[in-house]
């Protein structure tokens, strides 16, 4: 089994595409095939020493899920299942997709919810990302002028995503080296 598990929540497929790009970049000896979180169990995540997790932000800073109107379960339904589970010794990096022009008050805020839940479960969280180069008003996912994970805007800055993703993966590669 590979060292890195990649799990994502998506409705439109953009977050899945980034997950596939991550898996391709890392290669099959490092990362397993990405899995939509709706098809995963907590035990699936616990089998990896390193996790890369992806989420879009919906509406005003929401996780994807049934309450937001997605057709299938996603992160909103999965995160409560983590309560009581120990992720000590696990390393977690998070990437988020959002739209900084249409939703400048909550750009990639859903990353915050993943970060907080895995922090409560004892995971070692890595992969913060600079806020430079983005134009937004607020985000729950910003602490000390850094995003809690990689921020991607496939609507307004798609041309920057490939380089941002490569730089971010380089910065977190120490987790599985």
N, C-alpha and C positions, 0 to 999 in steps of 0.2 A: 504494500500500500504506500502511496505517496505521502509525503510529510504535510502537504498543504491541502486543506479542504476549502473549496470555494462554494459559498451559498449565497443566494440572491433572492430578492422578492421583486416581482415585476408584473405589470399588466400590459404595458405596451411593447415590451421587448428590449428597450434600450439598456436596461440594467443587465439583462441576460447577455446582450452583445458585448458589453464591457467585461462581464465574467468570462466569456469565451476568449476574448482578447487576452485577458490575464492568464488563463490556462494555456493558451498557445505560446505566449511569451515565456512562461515558466517552463513549459515542457512537461511531458507525461511522467518523467522520472521524479519531478518535484511536486506537481499538482495533479490531483484527480480531476475528472470531468466535473464542471460546475453543476450544481443541483438547485432547482427552485425550492425555496424554503417550504412551500406548500406540500412538497413530496418528501420532506425530511423529518426525522425525529431528533430529540435531544441526544439520544445515543449516537446517532449518525455524526453529530458535531463533536461529541466527546472522544471519538476515536482518533482525532487529529491533534497533533501538537501545535499546529499553526492553522488559523482560520482567517480567510479573507471573506468579508461579508459586504454585500452591496444592497442598497435600497434607494429607490426614488423618494422624493418628498412630494406628497400630494396636497393640493389646496393650501391651506394656511398652516403648513408645518406638520402634516399628518403622515403617519406610516401607511403604506398600502394595506388594505384589508377590507373585509366585508362591510364594516360600518361606513367606510368611505365610498362604497359602491363598486368595488372591484368584484368581478364575477366569481372569484375563488379566494380561499383563505390565503393570507400572506403573513408578513411580519407582525401585524397587529394581533393576530391570533396565536402566533408562535411564541412571542416573547414571554407571555405569562407562563408558558410551559417550562421556562428555565428556572422559575422560582424553586429554591431548595437544591439546585444542582451546583456542584463545585467545579469551576473551571480553573482552579489554581494550577499553575504549571502550563497552562495553555496561553498561547500568544494570539491576539486578535487584532487585525487591521480592518478598517472600514472605509468603504468608498460610498459616496452619495451622488445622486443625480438630482438636479433641480434647474429651475429657470429663474435667473437673477433679475430679468426684466419684468416678467409677469408676476413674480412673487418675491419682490425685493425685501419684504418684511420677514420672510421665513425661508430664505435660501438654504437648501439642504438641511433644514432643521431635523428631519427624520433621523439623521446620523446620530443626533444627541440621544435618542431613545435606545438605539442599539448600544451605544457607548455606555450609557448609564446601567443598562441591564447586565451587560457582560462585566462591567466594573463591580457591580453588586455580587456577581457570581465568582469573583476572585481572579478574573482573567488579567493577564498582562497586556495592556492596550498600547499599541504602537501606531505610527503612521500619521501623525498630525501633519497638516499642510498649511502653508502660508496663505493668507487672505489677499496678498498682493496680486493684482491683475484681474480682480473681480469687482463688480459694481453692484452693491446691494446695501440695504439699510441695516438689517438685523438677521441674525441666525442663532438659534439655540445651540448650534453646533460650533460656536466660536468661543474659545477661551484664550485669553492673553494674545489676541490678534492672530490666532491660528485655528484652523478648522480641526475638529476632532478626527478627521479622516480626509481622504482625497475628495475634492469638490470638482464635479464635472457638470458642465452646462451644454448638453447636446443640441439645444435649440439655438443658443446665441454665440457659443464659442467652440463649436464642434472641431474646428480646425486646430485648436490647442489641446484637445483631449489626448491624442496619441503621445505627444511629448510629455504632457503632465503625467500620464499613466506610466510611461517608461521611467521618468525621474522618481516617481513615488515607489514603484516596484524596486528600483535600485536602492532607495532609502530604507526599505523594510526587508531587503534580502538577507540581512544579518540574522533574521529570525529562523531561517532554515539552512543557513550556511554551515 
